[in-house]
Amino acid sequence: MVGWSAWAANSAGMGSDATKVTDSGIVDERRFYAQATGHAHPLTAADYLDYPRMRAMLVAIDNTPDGALLLPAGYYDMWDVVPALPPPPPPPGMSASEARARIGPHTVFFTNMGMTSMNVGLDVRVIDQIGLANPLAAHTQRLEDGRIGHDKNLYADWAIAEGPFLKDEDWIPSYIDEDWITQAEAALKCPATESVLASIRGPLGPRKFLSNVLDAYRFTRYRIDRVPAYELSRCGLDEPDLGVTPYTGLPATGP
């Protein structure tokens, strides 16, 4: 044991390129985050503020007091923002200053949930696309030959569909398809999917606890298709009205 400990403390570990994802899917996570943050031993929330996107995330939240969905942009110093639905009128008796002080719903859609959660308040929802803390993503099919633990990828359209956000093309990033959002909204009404999500998000009482135990195997095996149109077909739901003329094939030709 002493010899093994001495070797482990003085070895080169996984080599000089340990942050590159290989076929094994294993990387030196400590070295990766040390390089990405610039801190030899990143431990605190403040350390991880130096990770790309983290400071920009706080700025984006501060700039959207009415709420928004934050999606990681292609640049490391900004986020794509989908505004939340306009807040309701203030209730009777609330002053204008109190109404302005209300903070709308914020959701951050990002893989690195630990550092994200450390640096935002408890009123900010943090979900990921690979299913570690997002039940919807967790029940998608695995990507074949994907990296272990990172082998799922839920499209951002679903995050917009299930949240209180503006969903038309004037407010969503150009790489998001408004039709996919509409289809995802319809797909979320699949009874089996609603049952799985209710088992996680609903109030936990004796009845719910017993139901979850009895349905654990079935719920664990349940999978959805991450492409909304395919998910509608899988569940046997009707295609929602997308406001376009459906394709019926090429016109007939000949005499």
Residue, then its C-alpha position, 0 to 999 in steps of 0.5 A: m500500500v505504501g509503495w502504491s501510494a508513493w508511485a501514485a503521488n509521483s507518477a505522470g498520471m494519464g500522460s501529457d495529453a490527459t484532457k483529450v477524450t479518447d475511445s476510453g472516454i476517460v480524462d483527467e478532470r482535475r487537470f482539465y478544469a485547472q487549465a480551463t480556470g487558470h487555478a491549480h486547484p479550483l475548489t470554490a465558486a469564485d475559482y470557477l468564475d474564471y471558467p469560460r462562460m461563467r461570468a457572462m452567465l451572471v451578466a446575462i441573468d442580471n440583464t434579464p430581470d423578467g426571466a430568461l432561458l440561457l443557452p450556451a452560445g458559440y462564443y465563450d464570453m456570451w450566452d444566447v437568451v430566450p426571454a421569459l413570457p411577460p410577467p403578469p400584472p402586479p396584484p392589488g396592493m403591490s407598489a410599482s417599485e415592488a413590481r419592478a423588483r420582482i425577478g422572473p424565472h431563469t433557467v440555465f441549459f448547460t452541461n457543467m451544472g456544478m460550477t453553474s449552480m454554485n454561482v447562481g441563486l437557488d431561484v435559478r433552475v439549472i438543467d443539462q442536455i446529457g441527462l445528469a440532472n434533467p429527467l427529460a434528457a435522462h430518458t432519451q436514447r443513448l448516442e451510439d459510441g458516445r462518451i460514457g456519462h455524456d452519451k445523451n444530448l437533448y436538443a435545446d428546443w425541448a427546454i424552450a418548449e417546457g418552460p415559460f419562454l417566448k417561443d416564436e422565431d422573433w425571440i429564439p436563436s436562429y439555430i432553433d426551429e420554431d416548428w420543433i418547439t411546437q412539436a416538442e410542446a405537443a410531445l410533452k403531452c404524451p401520457a407516458t412521459e407525463s407519468v414519468l415526469a410527475s413521478i419526479r416533479g410531483p409532491l412526494g407523499p405516501r401514495k406517490f412513494l409507493s407508486n414510484v416503487l411499483d413503477a420503478y422498473r418501467f420508468t427506468r426503462y422508458r425512453i423518448d426520441r429526442v427529435p420531436a416529430y419522431e417522438l410524436s410518432r412513437c407516442g401515437l400523438d397527432e402532429p400539431d398545426l404548424g401553419v404550413t401546407p403539408y407536403t403531398g409529393l410532386p405533382a402528376t406529370g404526363p398527358 
